[in-house]
């Protein structure tokens, strides 16, 4: 193998390593985003559950909104 061919081969290997690292980084970021979305959904579902219990206990909608952060229209639908 000539010196130029060897140099091209090493550049090719470097490019493969960089590409692999980029793929792994994208996957890790995707998993992190998925976990964050899951936590957000879980928090919203918990707020809805609490609002439902508060409404069933007869608390005013304004108070439920204040403590859960849910809009009045969503609470009225419960």
mmCIF file of the N, C-alpha and C atoms, coordinates in Angstrom:
data_MODEL
# 
_entry.id   MODEL 
# 
loop_
_atom_site.group_PDB 
_atom_site.id 
_atom_site.type_symbol 
_atom_site.label_atom_id 
_atom_site.label_alt_id 
_atom_site.label_comp_id 
_atom_site.label_asym_id 
_atom_site.label_entity_id 
_atom_site.label_seq_id 
_atom_site.pdbx_PDB_ins_code 
_atom_site.Cartn_x 
_atom_site.Cartn_y 
_atom_site.Cartn_z 
_atom_site.occupancy 
_atom_site.B_iso_or_equiv 
_atom_site.pdbx_formal_charge 
_atom_site.auth_seq_id 
_atom_site.auth_comp_id 
_atom_site.auth_asym_id 
_atom_site.auth_atom_id 
_atom_site.pdbx_PDB_model_num 
ATOM 1   N N  . UNK A 1 1  ? 0.851   -1.165 0.000  1.00 0.00 ? 1  UNK A N  1 
ATOM 2   C CA . UNK A 1 1  ? 0.000   0.000  0.000  1.00 0.00 ? 1  UNK A CA 1 
ATOM 3   C C  . UNK A 1 1  ? 0.908   1.242  0.000  1.00 0.00 ? 1  UNK A C  1 
ATOM 4   N N  . UNK A 1 2  ? 0.560   2.175  -0.867 1.00 0.00 ? 2  UNK A N  1 
ATOM 5   C CA . UNK A 1 2  ? 1.376   3.386  -0.945 1.00 0.00 ? 2  UNK A CA 1 
ATOM 6   C C  . UNK A 1 2  ? 1.063   4.305  0.226  1.00 0.00 ? 2  UNK A C  1 
ATOM 7   N N  . UNK A 1 3  ? 1.912   5.295  0.405  1.00 0.00 ? 3  UNK A N  1 
ATOM 8   C CA . UNK A 1 3  ? 1.736   6.256  1.489  1.00 0.00 ? 3  UNK A CA 1 
ATOM 9   C C  . UNK A 1 3  ? 0.421   7.022  1.312  1.00 0.00 ? 3  UNK A C  1 
ATOM 10  N N  . UNK A 1 4  ? 0.065   7.398  0.088  1.00 0.00 ? 4  UNK A N  1 
ATOM 11  C CA . UNK A 1 4  ? -1.195  8.108  -0.177 1.00 0.00 ? 4  UNK A CA 1 
ATOM 12  C C  . UNK A 1 4  ? -2.405  7.220  0.092  1.00 0.00 ? 4  UNK A C  1 
ATOM 13  N N  . UNK A 1 5  ? -2.302  5.949  -0.291 1.00 0.00 ? 5  UNK A N  1 
ATOM 14  C CA . UNK A 1 5  ? -3.400  5.011  -0.051 1.00 0.00 ? 5  UNK A CA 1 
ATOM 15  C C  . UNK A 1 5  ? -3.598  4.790  1.455  1.00 0.00 ? 5  UNK A C  1 
ATOM 16  N N  . UNK A 1 6  ? -2.499  4.670  2.164  1.00 0.00 ? 6  UNK A N  1 
ATOM 17  C CA . UNK A 1 6  ? -2.575  4.486  3.616  1.00 0.00 ? 6  UNK A CA 1 
ATOM 18  C C  . UNK A 1 6  ? -3.191  5.713  4.282  1.00 0.00 ? 6  UNK A C  1 
ATOM 19  N N  . UNK A 1 7  ? -2.803  6.879  3.833  1.00 0.00 ? 7  UNK A N  1 
ATOM 20  C CA . UNK A 1 7  ? -3.355  8.116  4.370  1.00 0.00 ? 7  UNK A CA 1 
ATOM 21  C C  . UNK A 1 7  ? -4.859  8.199  4.096  1.00 0.00 ? 7  UNK A C  1 
ATOM 22  N N  . UNK A 1 8  ? -5.282  7.838  2.902  1.00 0.00 ? 8  UNK A N  1 
ATOM 23  C CA . UNK A 1 8  ? -6.702  7.840  2.548  1.00 0.00 ? 8  UNK A CA 1 
ATOM 24  C C  . UNK A 1 8  ? -7.464  6.821  3.394  1.00 0.00 ? 8  UNK A C  1 
ATOM 25  N N  . UNK A 1 9  ? -6.838  5.669  3.630  1.00 0.00 ? 9  UNK A N  1 
ATOM 26  C CA . UNK A 1 9  ? -7.458  4.633  4.455  1.00 0.00 ? 9  UNK A CA 1 
ATOM 27  C C  . UNK A 1 9  ? -7.699  5.145  5.880  1.00 0.00 ? 9  UNK A C  1 
ATOM 28  N N  . UNK A 1 10 ? -6.705  5.808  6.462  1.00 0.00 ? 10 UNK A N  1 
ATOM 29  C CA . UNK A 1 10 ? -6.852  6.338  7.819  1.00 0.00 ? 10 UNK A CA 1 
ATOM 30  C C  . UNK A 1 10 ? -7.903  7.449  7.883  1.00 0.00 ? 10 UNK A C  1 
ATOM 31  N N  . UNK A 1 11 ? -7.960  8.276  6.849  1.00 0.00 ? 11 UNK A N  1 
ATOM 32  C CA . UNK A 1 11 ? -9.013  9.307  6.806  1.00 0.00 ? 11 UNK A CA 1 
ATOM 33  C C  . UNK A 1 11 ? -10.387 8.656  6.760  1.00 0.00 ? 11 UNK A C  1 
ATOM 34  N N  . UNK A 1 12 ? -10.479 7.582  5.980  1.00 0.00 ? 12 UNK A N  1 
ATOM 35  C CA . UNK A 1 12 ? -11.743 6.846  5.883  1.00 0.00 ? 12 UNK A CA 1 
ATOM 36  C C  . UNK A 1 12 ? -12.137 6.280  7.259  1.00 0.00 ? 12 UNK A C  1 
ATOM 37  N N  . UNK A 1 13 ? -11.183 5.693  7.959  1.00 0.00 ? 13 UNK A N  1 
ATOM 38  C CA . UNK A 1 13 ? -11.466 5.161  9.297  1.00 0.00 ? 13 UNK A CA 1 
ATOM 39  C C  . UNK A 1 13 ? -11.897 6.275  10.252 1.00 0.00 ? 13 UNK A C  1 
ATOM 40  N N  . UNK A 1 14 ? -11.236 7.411  10.177 1.00 0.00 ? 14 UNK A N  1 
ATOM 41  C CA . UNK A 1 14 ? -11.613 8.553  11.017 1.00 0.00 ? 14 UNK A CA 1 
ATOM 42  C C  . UNK A 1 14 ? -13.055 8.975  10.732 1.00 0.00 ? 14 UNK A C  1 
ATOM 43  N N  . UNK A 1 15 ? -13.413 9.004  9.450  1.00 0.00 ? 15 UNK A N  1 
ATOM 44  C CA . UNK A 1 15 ? -14.781 9.385  9.082  1.00 0.00 ? 15 UNK A CA 1 
ATOM 45  C C  . UNK A 1 15 ? -15.803 8.394  9.612  1.00 0.00 ? 15 UNK A C  1 
ATOM 46  N N  . UNK A 1 16 ? -15.467 7.117  9.593  1.00 0.00 ? 16 UNK A N  1 
ATOM 47  C CA . UNK A 1 16 ? -16.372 6.090  10.127 1.00 0.00 ? 16 UNK A CA 1 
ATOM 48  C C  . UNK A 1 16 ? -16.564 6.287  11.625 1.00 0.00 ? 16 UNK A C  1 
ATOM 49  N N  . UNK A 1 17 ? -15.490 6.556  12.343 1.00 0.00 ? 17 UNK A N  1 
ATOM 50  C CA . UNK A 1 17 ? -15.579 6.774  13.797 1.00 0.00 ? 17 UNK A CA 1 
ATOM 51  C C  . UNK A 1 17 ? -16.437 8.005  14.098 1.00 0.00 ? 17 UNK A C  1 
ATOM 52  N N  . UNK A 1 18 ? -16.236 9.068  13.351 1.00 0.00 ? 18 UNK A N  1 
ATOM 53  C CA . UNK A 1 18 ? -17.020 10.293 13.549 1.00 0.00 ? 18 UNK A CA 1 
ATOM 54  C C  . UNK A 1 18 ? -18.490 10.027 13.269 1.00 0.00 ? 18 UNK A C  1 
ATOM 55  N N  . UNK A 1 19 ? -18.780 9.315  12.195 1.00 0.00 ? 19 UNK A N  1 
ATOM 56  C CA . UNK A 1 19 ? -20.165 8.993  11.855 1.00 0.00 ? 19 UNK A CA 1 
ATOM 57  C C  . UNK A 1 19 ? -20.814 8.154  12.945 1.00 0.00 ? 19 UNK A C  1 
ATOM 58  N N  . UNK A 1 20 ? -20.084 7.144  13.445 1.00 0.00 ? 20 UNK A N  1 
ATOM 59  C CA . UNK A 1 20 ? -20.608 6.298  14.518 1.00 0.00 ? 20 UNK A CA 1 
ATOM 60  C C  . UNK A 1 20 ? -20.902 7.120  15.771 1.00 0.00 ? 20 UNK A C  1 
ATOM 61  N N  . UNK A 1 21 ? -19.996 8.021  16.124 1.00 0.00 ? 21 UNK A N  1 
ATOM 62  C CA . UNK A 1 21 ? -20.206 8.874  17.295 1.00 0.00 ? 21 UNK A CA 1 
ATOM 63  C C  . UNK A 1 21 ? -21.440 9.762  17.120 1.00 0.00 ? 21 UNK A C  1 
ATOM 64  N N  . UNK A 1 22 ? -21.626 10.287 15.913 1.00 0.00 ? 22 UNK A N  1 
ATOM 65  C CA . UNK A 1 22 ? -22.806 11.116 15.642 1.00 0.00 ? 22 UNK A CA 1 
ATOM 66  C C  . UNK A 1 22 ? -24.089 10.316 15.789 1.00 0.00 ? 22 UNK A C  1 
ATOM 67  N N  . UNK A 1 23 ? -24.087 9.081  15.310 1.00 0.00 ? 23 UNK A N  1 
ATOM 68  C CA . UNK A 1 23 ? -25.270 8.220  15.424 1.00 0.00 ? 23 UNK A CA 1 
ATOM 69  C C  . UNK A 1 23 ? -25.572 7.941  16.894 1.00 0.00 ? 23 UNK A C  1 
ATOM 70  N N  . UNK A 1 24 ? -24.556 7.598  17.664 1.00 0.00 ? 24 UNK A N  1 
ATOM 71  C CA . UNK A 1 24 ? -24.765 7.315  19.088 1.00 0.00 ? 24 UNK A CA 1 
ATOM 72  C C  . UNK A 1 24 ? -25.262 8.552  19.832 1.00 0.00 ? 24 UNK A C  1 
ATOM 73  N N  . UNK A 1 25 ? -24.731 9.714  19.486 1.00 0.00 ? 25 UNK A N  1 
ATOM 74  C CA . UNK A 1 25 ? -25.154 10.961 20.123 1.00 0.00 ? 25 UNK A CA 1 
ATOM 75  C C  . UNK A 1 25 ? -26.623 11.237 19.821 1.00 0.00 ? 25 UNK A C  1 
ATOM 76  N N  . UNK A 1 26 ? -27.029 11.055 18.565 1.00 0.00 ? 26 UNK A N  1 
ATOM 77  C CA . UNK A 1 26 ? -28.426 11.275 18.178 1.00 0.00 ? 26 UNK A CA 1 
ATOM 78  C C  . UNK A 1 26 ? -29.347 10.324 18.927 1.00 0.00 ? 26 UNK A C  1 
ATOM 79  N N  . UNK A 1 27 ? -28.944 9.071  19.046 1.00 0.00 ? 27 UNK A N  1 
ATOM 80  C CA . UNK A 1 27 ? -29.763 8.095  19.772 1.00 0.00 ? 27 UNK A CA 1 
ATOM 81  C C  . UNK A 1 27 ? -29.906 8.490  21.235 1.00 0.00 ? 27 UNK A C  1 
ATOM 82  N N  . UNK A 1 28 ? -28.810 8.888  21.849 1.00 0.00 ? 28 UNK A N  1 
ATOM 83  C CA . UNK A 1 28 ? -28.841 9.278  23.260 1.00 0.00 ? 28 UNK A CA 1 
ATOM 84  C C  . UNK A 1 28 ? -29.727 10.506 23.461 1.00 0.00 ? 28 UNK A C  1 
ATOM 85  N N  . UNK A 1 29 ? -29.613 11.475 22.559 1.00 0.00 ? 29 UNK A N  1 
ATOM 86  C CA . UNK A 1 29 ? -30.451 12.673 22.667 1.00 0.00 ? 29 UNK A CA 1 
ATOM 87  C C  . UNK A 1 29 ? -31.918 12.316 22.464 1.00 0.00 ? 29 UNK A C  1 
ATOM 88  N N  . UNK A 1 30 ? -32.197 11.407 21.548 1.00 0.00 ? 30 UNK A N  1 
ATOM 89  C CA . UNK A 1 30 ? -33.575 10.961 21.321 1.00 0.00 ? 30 UNK A CA 1 
ATOM 90  C C  . UNK A 1 30 ? -34.150 10.284 22.548 1.00 0.00 ? 30 UNK A C  1 
ATOM 91  N N  . UNK A 1 31 ? -33.349 9.458  23.200 1.00 0.00 ? 31 UNK A N  1 
ATOM 92  C CA . UNK A 1 31 ? -33.814 8.791  24.425 1.00 0.00 ? 31 UNK A CA 1 
ATOM 93  C C  . UNK A 1 31 ? -34.065 9.819  25.527 1.00 0.00 ? 31 UNK A C  1 
ATOM 94  N N  . UNK A 1 32 ? -33.196 10.799 25.643 1.00 0.00 ? 32 UNK A N  1 
ATOM 95  C CA . UNK A 1 32 ? -33.370 11.834 26.670 1.00 0.00 ? 32 UNK A CA 1 
ATOM 96  C C  . UNK A 1 32 ? -34.642 12.633 26.407 1.00 0.00 ? 32 UNK A C  1 
ATOM 97  N N  . UNK A 1 33 ? -34.894 12.969 25.148 1.00 0.00 ? 33 UNK A N  1 
ATOM 98  C CA . UNK A 1 33 ? -36.117 13.697 24.813 1.00 0.00 ? 33 UNK A CA 1 
ATOM 99  C C  . UNK A 1 33 ? -37.344 12.858 25.125 1.00 0.00 ? 33 UNK A C  1 
ATOM 100 N N  . UNK A 1 34 ? -37.277 11.567 24.811 1.00 0.00 ? 34 UNK A N  1 
ATOM 101 C CA . UNK A 1 34 ? -38.389 10.670 25.094 1.00 0.00 ? 34 UNK A CA 1 
ATOM 102 C C  . UNK A 1 34 ? -38.680 10.576 26.584 1.00 0.00 ? 34 UNK A C  1 
ATOM 103 N N  . UNK A 1 35 ? -37.632 10.512 27.384 1.00 0.00 ? 35 UNK A N  1 
ATOM 104 C CA . UNK A 1 35 ? -37.810 10.448 28.836 1.00 0.00 ? 35 UNK A CA 1 
ATOM 105 C C  . UNK A 1 35 ? -38.419 11.747 29.360 1.00 0.00 ? 35 UNK A C  1 
ATOM 106 N N  . UNK A 1 36 ? -37.966 12.877 28.838 1.00 0.00 ? 36 UNK A N  1 
ATOM 107 C CA . UNK A 1 36 ? -38.500 14.172 29.273 1.00 0.00 ? 36 UNK A CA 1 
ATOM 108 C C  . UNK A 1 36 ? -39.981 14.283 28.910 1.00 0.00 ? 36 UNK A C  1 
ATOM 109 N N  . UNK A 1 37 ? -40.341 13.835 27.708 1.00 0.00 ? 37 UNK A N  1 
ATOM 110 C CA . UNK A 1 37 ? -41.745 13.875 27.296 1.00 0.00 ? 37 UNK A CA 1 
ATOM 111 C C  . UNK A 1 37 ? -42.582 12.958 28.180 1.00 0.00 ? 37 UNK A C  1 
ATOM 112 N N  . UNK A 1 38 ? -42.037 11.816 28.521 1.00 0.00 ? 38 UNK A N  1 
ATOM 113 C CA . UNK A 1 38 ? -42.745 10.873 29.380 1.00 0.00 ? 38 UNK A CA 1 
ATOM 114 C C  . UNK A 1 38 ? -42.984 11.470 30.765 1.00 0.00 ? 38 UNK A C  1 
ATOM 115 N N  . UNK A 1 39 ? -41.970 12.146 31.308 1.00 0.00 ? 39 UNK A N  1 
ATOM 116 C CA . UNK A 1 39 ? -42.129 12.784 32.623 1.00 0.00 ? 39 UNK A CA 1 
ATOM 117 C C  . UNK A 1 39 ? -43.186 13.882 32.556 1.00 0.00 ? 39 UNK A C  1 
ATOM 118 N N  . UNK A 1 40 ? -43.183 14.644 31.474 1.00 0.00 ? 40 UNK A N  1 
ATOM 119 C CA . UNK A 1 40 ? -44.160 15.720 31.316 1.00 0.00 ? 40 UNK A CA 1 
ATOM 120 C C  . UNK A 1 40 ? -45.567 15.146 31.234 1.00 0.00 ? 40 UNK A C  1 
ATOM 121 N N  . UNK A 1 41 ? -45.731 14.088 30.440 1.00 0.00 ? 41 UNK A N  1 
ATOM 122 C CA . UNK A 1 41 ? -47.042 13.441 30.338 1.00 0.00 ? 41 UNK A CA 1 
ATOM 123 C C  . UNK A 1 41 ? -47.486 12.914 31.695 1.00 0.00 ? 41 UNK A C  1 
ATOM 124 N N  . UNK A 1 42 ? -46.556 12.330 32.427 1.00 0.00 ? 42 UNK A N  1 
ATOM 125 C CA . UNK A 1 42 ? -46.880 11.801 33.747 1.00 0.00 ? 42 UNK A CA 1 
ATOM 126 C C  . UNK A 1 42 ? -47.325 12.902 34.696 1.00 0.00 ? 42 UNK A C  1 
ATOM 127 N N  . UNK A 1 43 ? -46.666 14.056 34.638 1.00 0.00 ? 43 UNK A N  1 
ATOM 128 C CA . UNK A 1 43 ? -47.041 15.181 35.501 1.00 0.00 ? 43 UNK A CA 1 
ATOM 129 C C  . UNK A 1 43 ? -48.426 15.700 35.136 1.00 0.00 ? 43 UNK A C  1 
ATOM 130 N N  . UNK A 1 44 ? -48.713 15.774 33.849 1.00 0.00 ? 44 UNK A N  1 
ATOM 131 C CA . UNK A 1 44 ? -50.036 16.235 33.419 1.00 0.00 ? 44 UNK A CA 1 
ATOM 132 C C  . UNK A 1 44 ? -51.109 15.253 33.859 1.00 0.00 ? 44 UNK A C  1 
ATOM 133 N N  . UNK A 1 45 ? -50.838 13.969 33.678 1.00 0.00 ? 45 UNK A N  1 
ATOM 134 C CA . UNK A 1 45 ? -51.819 12.954 34.098 1.00 0.00 ? 45 UNK A CA 1 
ATOM 135 C C  . UNK A 1 45 ? -52.056 13.008 35.602 1.00 0.00 ? 45 UNK A C  1 
ATOM 136 N N  . UNK A 1 46 ? -51.003 13.246 36.365 1.00 0.00 ? 46 UNK A N  1 
ATOM 137 C CA . UNK A 1 46 ? -51.152 13.353 37.824 1.00 0.00 ? 46 UNK A CA 1 
ATOM 138 C C  . UNK A 1 46 ? -51.982 14.580 38.186 1.00 0.00 ? 46 UNK A C  1 
ATOM 139 N N  . UNK A 1 47 ? -51.771 15.701 37.487 1.00 0.00 ? 47 UNK A N  1 
ATOM 140 C CA . UNK A 1 47 ? -52.566 16.905 37.736 1.00 0.00 ? 47 UNK A CA 1 
ATOM 141 C C  . UNK A 1 47 ? -54.036 16.657 37.428 1.00 0.00 ? 47 UNK A C  1 
ATOM 142 N N  . UNK A 1 48 ? -54.299 15.933 36.365 1.00 0.00 ? 48 UNK A N  1 
ATOM 143 C CA . UNK A 1 48 ? -55.693 15.611 36.005 1.00 0.00 ? 48 UNK A CA 1 
ATOM 144 C C  . UNK A 1 48 ? -56.322 14.730 37.067 1.00 0.00 ? 48 UNK A C  1 
ATOM 145 N N  . UNK A 1 49 ? -55.560 13.763 37.539 1.00 0.00 ? 49 UNK A N  1 
ATOM 146 C CA . UNK A 1 49 ? -56.063 12.862 38.588 1.00 0.00 ? 49 UNK A CA 1 
ATOM 147 C C  . UNK A 1 49 ? -56.385 13.642 39.868 1.00 0.00 ? 49 UNK A C  1 
ATOM 148 N N  . UNK A 1 50 ? -55.498 14.546 40.252 1.00 0.00 ? 50 UNK A N  1 
ATOM 149 C CA . UNK A 1 50 ? -55.717 15.370 41.446 1.00 0.00 ? 50 UNK A CA 1 
ATOM 150 C C  . UNK A 1 50 ? -56.919 16.280 41.244 1.00 0.00 ? 50 UNK A C  1 
ATOM 151 N N  . UNK A 1 51 ? -57.021 16.886 40.060 1.00 0.00 ? 51 UNK A N  1 
ATOM 152 C CA . UNK A 1 51 ? -58.152 17.773 39.772 1.00 0.00 ? 51 UNK A CA 1 
ATOM 153 C C  . UNK A 1 51 ? -59.465 17.009 39.836 1.00 0.00 ? 51 UNK A C  1 
ATOM 154 N N  . UNK A 1 52 ? -59.485 15.798 39.314 1.00 0.00 ? 52 UNK A N  1 
ATOM 155 C CA . UNK A 1 52 ? -60.695 14.972 39.361 1.00 0.00 ? 52 UNK A CA 1 
ATOM 156 C C  . UNK A 1 52 ? -61.102 14.699 40.813 1.00 0.00 ? 52 UNK A C  1 
ATOM 157 N N  . UNK A 1 53 ? -60.130 14.352 41.640 1.00 0.00 ? 53 UNK A N  1 
ATOM 158 C CA . UNK A 1 53 ? -60.422 14.087 43.058 1.00 0.00 ? 53 UNK A CA 1 
ATOM 159 C C  . UNK A 1 53 ? -60.928 15.349 43.755 1.00 0.00 ? 53 UNK A C  1 
ATOM 160 N N  . UNK A 1 54 ? -60.297 16.498 43.466 1.00 0.00 ? 54 UNK A N  1 
ATOM 161 C CA . UNK A 1 54 ? -60.716 17.751 44.081 1.00 0.00 ? 54 UNK A CA 1 
ATOM 162 C C  . UNK A 1 54 ? -62.137 18.118 43.656 1.00 0.00 ? 54 UNK A C  1 
ATOM 163 N N  . UNK A 1 55 ? -62.438 17.897 42.379 1.00 0.00 ? 55 UNK A N  1 
ATOM 164 C CA . UNK A 1 55 ? -63.776 18.206 41.878 1.00 0.00 ? 55 UNK A CA 1 
ATOM 165 C C  . UNK A 1 55 ? -64.802 17.279 42.514 1.00 0.00 ? 55 UNK A C  1 
ATOM 166 N N  . UNK A 1 56 ? -64.463 16.000 42.647 1.00 0.00 ? 56 UNK A N  1 
ATOM 167 C CA . UNK A 1 56 ? -65.370 15.044 43.288 1.00 0.00 ? 56 UNK A CA 1 
ATOM 168 C C  . UNK A 1 56 ? -65.606 15.392 44.760 1.00 0.00 ? 56 UNK A C  1 
ATOM 169 N N  . UNK A 1 57 ? -64.625 16.052 45.393 1.00 0.00 ? 57 UNK A N  1 
ATOM 170 C CA . UNK A 1 57 ? -64.777 16.472 46.784 1.00 0.00 ? 57 UNK A CA 1 
ATOM 171 C C  . UNK A 1 57 ? -65.543 17.790 46.898 1.00 0.00 ? 57 UNK A C  1 
ATOM 172 N N  . UNK A 1 58 ? -65.916 18.372 45.749 1.00 0.00 ? 58 UNK A N  1 
ATOM 173 C CA . UNK A 1 58 ? -66.750 19.567 45.760 1.00 0.00 ? 58 UNK A CA 1 
ATOM 174 C C  . UNK A 1 58 ? -65.992 20.883 45.843 1.00 0.00 ? 58 UNK A C  1 
ATOM 175 N N  . UNK A 1 59 ? -64.702 20.884 45.588 1.00 0.00 ? 59 UNK A N  1 
ATOM 176 C CA . UNK A 1 59 ? -63.939 22.131 45.631 1.00 0.00 ? 59 UNK A CA 1 
ATOM 177 C C  . UNK A 1 59 ? -64.260 22.994 44.412 1.00 0.00 ? 59 UNK A C  1 
ATOM 178 N N  . UNK A 1 60 ? -64.215 24.313 44.571 1.00 0.00 ? 60 UNK A N  1 
ATOM 179 C CA . UNK A 1 60 ? -64.512 25.199 43.444 1.00 0.00 ? 60 UNK A CA 1 
ATOM 180 C C  . UNK A 1 60 ? -63.474 25.063 42.318 1.00 0.00 ? 60 UNK A C  1 
ATOM 181 N N  . UNK A 1 61 ? -63.948 25.244 41.101 1.00 0.00 ? 61 UNK A N  1 
ATOM 182 C CA . UNK A 1 61 ? -63.099 25.109 39.926 1.00 0.00 ? 61 UNK A CA 1 
ATOM 183 C C  . UNK A 1 61 ? -61.916 26.076 39.988 1.00 0.00 ? 61 UNK A C  1 
ATOM 184 N N  . UNK A 1 62 ? -62.128 27.286 40.491 1.00 0.00 ? 62 UNK A N  1 
ATOM 185 C CA . UNK A 1 62 ? -61.049 28.276 40.571 1.00 0.00 ? 62 UNK A CA 1 
ATOM 186 C C  . UNK A 1 62 ? -59.912 27.784 41.474 1.00 0.00 ? 62 UNK A C  1 
ATOM 187 N N  . UNK A 1 63 ? -60.271 27.126 42.558 1.00 0.00 ? 63 UNK A N  1 
ATOM 188 C CA . UNK A 1 63 ? -59.260 26.605 43.477 1.00 0.00 ? 63 UNK A CA 1 
ATOM 189 C C  . UNK A 1 63 ? -58.503 25.447 42.822 1.00 0.00 ? 63 UNK A C  1 
ATOM 190 N N  . UNK A 1 64 ? -59.236 24.609 42.112 1.00 0.00 ? 64 UNK A N  1 
ATOM 191 C CA . UNK A 1 64 ? -58.600 23.475 41.429 1.00 0.00 ? 64 UNK A CA 1 
ATOM 192 C C  . UNK A 1 64 ? -57.605 23.997 40.392 1.00 0.00 ? 64 UNK A C  1 
ATOM 193 N N  . UNK A 1 65 ? -58.013 25.016 39.657 1.00 0.00 ? 65 UNK A N  1 
ATOM 194 C CA . UNK A 1 65 ? -57.131 25.625 38.657 1.00 0.00 ? 65 UNK A CA 1 
ATOM 195 C C  . UNK A 1 65 ? -55.881 26.190 39.311 1.00 0.00 ? 65 UNK A C  1 
ATOM 196 N N  . UNK A 1 66 ? -56.063 26.848 40.440 1.00 0.00 ? 66 UNK A N  1 
ATOM 197 C CA . UNK A 1 66 ? -54.934 27.466 41.138 1.00 0.00 ? 66 UNK A CA 1 
ATOM 198 C C  . UNK A 1 66 ? -53.901 26.416 41.539 1.00 0.00 ? 66 UNK A C  1 
ATOM 199 N N  . UNK A 1 67 ? -54.338 25.290 42.032 1.00 0.00 ? 67 UNK A N  1 
ATOM 200 C CA . UNK A 1 67 ? -53.408 24.302 42.573 1.00 0.00 ? 67 UNK A CA 1 
ATOM 201 C C  . UNK A 1 67 ? -52.910 23.281 41.558 1.00 0.00 ? 67 UNK A C  1 
ATOM 202 N N  . UNK A 1 68 ? -53.637 23.071 40.472 1.00 0.00 ? 68 UNK A N  1 
ATOM 203 C CA . UNK A 1 68 ? -53.181 22.094 39.480 1.00 0.00 ? 68 UNK A CA 1 
ATOM 204 C C  . UNK A 1 68 ? -52.572 22.738 38.246 1.00 0.00 ? 68 UNK A C  1 
ATOM 205 N N  . UNK A 1 69 ? -52.915 24.011 37.992 1.00 0.00 ? 69 UNK A N  1 
ATOM 206 C CA . UNK A 1 69 ? -52.420 24.680 36.805 1.00 0.00 ? 69 UNK A CA 1 
ATOM 207 C C  . UNK A 1 69 ? -53.177 24.304 35.539 1.00 0.00 ? 69 UNK A C  1 
ATOM 208 N N  . UNK A 1 70 ? -54.223 23.498 35.693 1.00 0.00 ? 70 UNK A N  1 
ATOM 209 C CA . UNK A 1 70 ? -55.018 23.111 34.532 1.00 0.00 ? 70 UNK A CA 1 
ATOM 210 C C  . UNK A 1 70 ? -56.010 24.203 34.184 1.00 0.00 ? 70 UNK A C  1 
ATOM 211 N N  . UNK A 1 71 ? -56.346 24.358 32.891 1.00 0.00 ? 71 UNK A N  1 
ATOM 212 C CA . UNK A 1 71 ? -57.331 25.371 32.510 1.00 0.00 ? 71 UNK A CA 1 
ATOM 213 C C  . UNK A 1 71 ? -58.728 24.994 32.990 1.00 0.00 ? 71 UNK A C  1 
ATOM 214 N N  . UNK A 1 72 ? -59.543 26.009 33.205 1.00 0.00 ? 72 UNK A N  1 
ATOM 215 C CA . UNK A 1 72 ? -60.921 25.808 33.683 1.00 0.00 ? 72 UNK A CA 1 
ATOM 216 C C  . UNK A 1 72 ? -61.684 24.878 32.748 1.00 0.00 ? 72 UNK A C  1 
ATOM 217 N N  . UNK A 1 73 ? -61.494 25.050 31.449 1.00 0.00 ? 73 UNK A N  1 
ATOM 218 C CA . UNK A 1 73 ? -62.238 24.224 30.485 1.00 0.00 ? 73 UNK A CA 1 
ATOM 219 C C  . UNK A 1 73 ? -61.919 22.734 30.665 1.00 0.00 ? 73 UNK A C  1 
ATOM 220 N N  . UNK A 1 74 ? -60.675 22.396 30.957 1.00 0.00 ? 74 UNK A N  1 
ATOM 221 C CA . UNK A 1 74 ? -60.320 20.990 31.173 1.00 0.00 ? 74 UNK A CA 1 
ATOM 222 C C  . UNK A 1 74 ? -60.929 20.466 32.460 1.00 0.00 ? 74 UNK A C  1 
ATOM 223 N N  . UNK A 1 75 ? -60.953 21.274 33.468 1.00 0.00 ? 75 UNK A N  1 
ATOM 224 C CA . UNK A 1 75 ? -61.505 20.840 34.758 1.00 0.00 ? 75 UNK A CA 1 
ATOM 225 C C  . UNK A 1 75 ? -63.001 20.623 34.639 1.00 0.00 ? 75 UNK A C  1 
ATOM 226 N N  . UNK A 1 76 ? -63.670 21.487 33.901 1.00 0.00 ? 76 UNK A N  1 
ATOM 227 C CA . UNK A 1 76 ? -65.120 21.342 33.737 1.00 0.00 ? 76 UNK A CA 1 
ATOM 228 C C  . UNK A 1 76 ? -65.467 20.069 32.974 1.00 0.00 ? 76 UNK A C  1 
ATOM 229 N N  . UNK A 1 77 ? -64.588 19.571 32.158 1.00 0.00 ? 77 UNK A N  1 
ATOM 230 C CA . UNK A 1 77 ? -64.829 18.342 31.387 1.00 0.00 ? 77 UNK A CA 1 
ATOM 231 C C  . UNK A 1 77 ? -64.691 17.082 32.232 1.00 0.00 ? 77 UNK A C  1 
ATOM 232 N N  . UNK A 1 78 ? -64.067 17.207 33.384 1.00 0.00 ? 78 UNK A N  1 
ATOM 233 C CA . UNK A 1 78 ? -63.827 16.021 34.224 1.00 0.00 ? 78 UNK A CA 1 
ATOM 234 C C  . UNK A 1 78 ? -65.104 15.502 34.818 1.00 0.00 ? 78 UNK A C  1 
# 
